[in-house]
Amino acid sequence: MIGAVGDDQYGEEFYAELSKNGVDTSGVITVPNSQSSICFVMIENDTRDSRRLFALGATAAWRRENFLKAEDLGRGVIPDLCVAQMEVLTEVVEQMIETAGLAGVDFCLNAAPAYPITNQTCHLIHLLVNDSEAAIMSGRDLHEINADTWPEICHEFLYHGVKNVVITLGAKGVYYANAVEEGHCPAYDVNVVDATGAGCVQYERILKRD
């Protein structure tokens, strides 16, 4: 794992939690005189859906030049798969995608928090978005994301070079598409208490199946 934390309490807690769960933190750096990036999660009372307010902290120290070589994506080792979110500067995400693509490294982008990218989608193997992220990245309003537009959005991303597109839809399940097949997978009927982290678990299962 690669990452950056500030020299604050959150950074210390982050290291401790990762280590406790067996994650190799040797690729996580501490940026002096900075705060760790934090995310405030809000849970809606009626739907139990979650919304997030993200503050860019230590990861803002990264620049394009930090990821010019494939080895930079894996702490000195060229990885088989690189998984990233968009909680860093846009130029950094795009550079990581380009570096991975040119080196033949599979890249999975979990587009959260979402913003449009156009230059490097040809290098994306997996693009994972929820409904609001799909709206932002496809230039639509949220109310336009529905069963009629799920295929359209996926096909637009496929046209621009993405190999596999997954739109997670909460209680409505998942819509997926690639060059071979596409379809809608309904969600299991469960009692939702807190949706925080649900998308990350879902993405992990999708990548394992792949």
C-alpha positions as semicolon CSV with decimal commas, in nm:
position;residue;x (nm);y (nm);z (nm)
1;M;0,000;0,000;0,000
2;I;0,115;0,355;-0,075
3;G;-0,028;0,663;0,094
4;A;0,045;0,979;0,287
5;V;-0,061;1,095;0,631
6;G;0,007;1,405;0,838
7;D;0,212;1,418;1,156
8;D;-0,102;1,438;1,367
9;Q;-0,321;1,213;1,580
10;Y;-0,516;1,087;1,279
11;G;-0,195;0,979;1,108
12;E;-0,085;0,784;1,414
13;E;-0,425;0,615;1,442
14;F;-0,421;0,532;1,072
15;Y;-0,083;0,358;1,100
16;A;-0,200;0,167;1,407
17;E;-0,524;0,046;1,250
18;L;-0,357;-0,066;0,928
19;S;-0,084;-0,252;1,116
20;K;-0,340;-0,417;1,344
21;N;-0,518;-0,550;1,035
22;G;-0,202;-0,685;0,875
23;V;-0,153;-0,416;0,611
24;D;0,203;-0,338;0,503
25;T;0,245;0,033;0,581
26;S;0,603;0,066;0,459
27;G;0,477;0,258;0,155
28;V;0,284;0,512;0,363
29;I;0,479;0,832;0,425
30;T;0,432;1,095;0,695
31;V;0,433;1,450;0,558
32;P;0,585;1,690;0,814
33;N;0,382;1,989;0,932
34;S;0,062;1,871;0,766
35;Q;-0,274;1,730;0,861
36;S;-0,400;1,390;0,752
37;S;-0,673;1,382;0,489
38;I;-1,005;1,321;0,662
39;C;-1,357;1,236;0,552
40;F;-1,671;1,329;0,747
41;V;-1,949;1,076;0,687
42;M;-2,315;1,174;0,721
43;I;-2,590;0,911;0,741
44;E;-2,939;0,997;0,616
45;N;-3,204;0,906;0,872
46;D;-3,467;0,767;0,637
47;T;-3,266;0,586;0,370
48;R;-2,949;0,514;0,573
49;D;-2,751;0,626;0,268
50;S;-2,421;0,796;0,343
51;R;-2,274;1,120;0,215
52;R;-1,919;1,238;0,262
53;L;-1,736;1,565;0,311
54;F;-1,368;1,519;0,226
55;A;-1,079;1,745;0,328
56;L;-0,758;1,705;0,127
57;G;-0,460;1,693;0,363
58;A;-0,122;1,521;0,340
59;T;-0,201;1,351;0,009
60;A;-0,198;1,698;-0,150
61;A;0,183;1,676;-0,123
62;W;0,190;1,428;-0,412
63;R;0,273;1,558;-0,759
64;R;0,279;1,406;-1,108
65;E;0,654;1,349;-1,087
66;N;0,602;1,114;-0,792
67;F;0,443;0,857;-1,026
68;L;0,637;0,866;-1,349
69;K;0,766;0,507;-1,320
70;A;0,566;0,187;-1,276
71;E;0,772;0,109;-0,967
72;D;0,632;0,423;-0,805
73;L;0,289;0,259;-0,800
74;G;0,404;-0,027;-0,580
75;R;0,668;0,099;-0,337
76;G;0,958;0,011;-0,564
77;V;0,790;-0,296;-0,715
78;I;0,581;-0,303;-1,033
79;P;0,236;-0,422;-0,918
80;D;0,001;-0,653;-1,106
81;L;-0,295;-0,433;-1,016
82;C;-0,319;-0,076;-0,895
83;V;-0,636;0,036;-0,710
84;A;-0,687;0,407;-0,648
85;Q;-0,949;0,658;-0,544
86;M;-0,965;1,025;-0,639
87;E;-0,875;1,173;-0,302
88;V;-0,560;1,327;-0,447
89;L;-0,501;1,600;-0,704
90;T;-0,651;1,538;-1,049
91;E;-0,316;1,557;-1,223
92;V;-0,176;1,292;-0,989
93;V;-0,458;1,046;-1,056
94;E;-0,425;1,095;-1,431
95;Q;-0,047;1,044;-1,412
96;M;-0,091;0,722;-1,213
97;I;-0,338;0,591;-1,471
98;E;-0,106;0,681;-1,761
99;T;0,199;0,527;-1,594
100;A;0,013;0,204;-1,521
101;G;-0,131;0,184;-1,873
102;L;0,203;0,235;-2,047
103;A;0,362;-0,031;-1,824
104;G;0,084;-0,285;-1,878
105;V;-0,034;-0,267;-1,516
106;D;-0,407;-0,318;-1,465
107;F;-0,562;-0,007;-1,310
108;C;-0,886;0,005;-1,111
109;L;-1,025;0,351;-1,040
110;N;-1,281;0,387;-0,764
111;A;-1,397;0,734;-0,867
112;A;-1,458;0,884;-0,525
113;P;-1,484;1,175;-0,483
114;A;-1,564;1,202;-0,851
115;Y;-1,454;1,460;-1,104
116;P;-1,437;1,428;-1,484
117;I;-1,126;1,282;-1,644
118;T;-1,091;1,250;-2,020
119;N;-0,724;1,210;-2,106
120;Q;-0,641;0,872;-1,956
121;T;-0,958;0,661;-1,968
122;C;-0,803;0,452;-2,246
123;H;-0,569;0,304;-1,982
124;L;-0,843;0,209;-1,734
125;I;-0,917;-0,161;-1,692
126;H;-1,185;-0,113;-1,425
127;L;-1,396;0,196;-1,353
128;L;-1,615;0,177;-1,044
129;V;-1,869;0,452;-0,972
130;N;-2,190;0,496;-0,777
131;D;-2,491;0,679;-0,920
132;S;-2,384;1,030;-0,817
133;E;-2,026;0,969;-0,936
134;A;-2,160;0,838;-1,267
135;A;-2,356;1,161;-1,304
136;I;-2,050;1,380;-1,242
137;M;-1,816;1,182;-1,466
138;S;-2,067;1,159;-1,753
139;G;-2,179;1,522;-1,734
140;R;-2,535;1,446;-1,625
141;D;-2,761;1,556;-1,344
142;L;-2,827;1,301;-1,071
143;H;-3,196;1,275;-1,163
144;E;-3,089;1,157;-1,510
145;I;-2,926;0,842;-1,369
146;N;-3,184;0,567;-1,414
147;A;-3,239;0,229;-1,577
148;D;-3,260;0,395;-1,918
149;T;-2,926;0,574;-1,888
150;W;-2,719;0,308;-1,709
151;P;-2,634;0,134;-2,039
152;E;-2,571;0,467;-2,214
153;I;-2,324;0,579;-1,950
154;C;-2,139;0,247;-1,954
155;H;-2,116;0,252;-2,333
156;E;-1,976;0,605;-2,327
157;F;-1,695;0,495;-2,095
158;L;-1,633;0,182;-2,302
159;Y;-1,612;0,399;-2,615
160;H;-1,338;0,605;-2,448
161;G;-1,133;0,296;-2,371
162;V;-1,240;0,171;-2,030
163;K;-1,250;-0,211;-2,034
164;N;-1,496;-0,280;-1,749
165;V;-1,751;-0,037;-1,604
166;V;-1,947;-0,095;-1,284
167;I;-2,216;0,142;-1,152
168;T;-2,319;0,063;-0,796
169;L;-2,679;0,161;-0,723
170;G;-2,733;0,099;-0,354
171;A;-3,061;-0,082;-0,295
172;K;-3,105;-0,118;-0,672
173;G;-2,795;-0,334;-0,705
174;V;-2,528;-0,296;-0,976
175;Y;-2,515;-0,232;-1,347
176;Y;-2,204;-0,355;-1,529
177;A;-2,074;-0,358;-1,884
178;N;-1,771;-0,457;-2,090
179;A;-1,709;-0,552;-2,453
180;V;-1,856;-0,899;-2,403
181;E;-2,157;-0,859;-2,179
182;E;-2,362;-0,620;-1,969
183;G;-2,649;-0,642;-1,728
184;H;-2,821;-0,546;-1,406
185;C;-2,765;-0,742;-1,085
186;P;-3,033;-0,668;-0,821
187;A;-2,929;-0,620;-0,460
188;Y;-3,006;-0,858;-0,176
189;D;-3,291;-0,751;0,049
190;V;-3,120;-0,663;0,377
191;N;-3,187;-0,436;0,672
192;V;-2,955;-0,140;0,612
193;V;-2,817;0,010;0,932
194;D;-2,517;0,203;0,802
195;A;-2,397;0,209;0,441
196;T;-2,052;0,348;0,529
197;G;-1,787;0,135;0,357
198;A;-2,042;-0,074;0,166
199;G;-1,908;0,039;-0,169
200;C;-1,550;-0,051;-0,078
201;V;-1,657;-0,402;0,025
202;Q;-1,854;-0,435;-0,298
203;Y;-1,555;-0,330;-0,507
204;E;-1,334;-0,581;-0,328
205;R;-1,576;-0,861;-0,416
206;I;-1,595;-0,743;-0,779
207;L;-1,216;-0,746;-0,816
208;K;-1,191;-1,090;-0,655
209;R;-1,441;-1,225;-0,908
210;D;-1,239;-1,068;-1,189
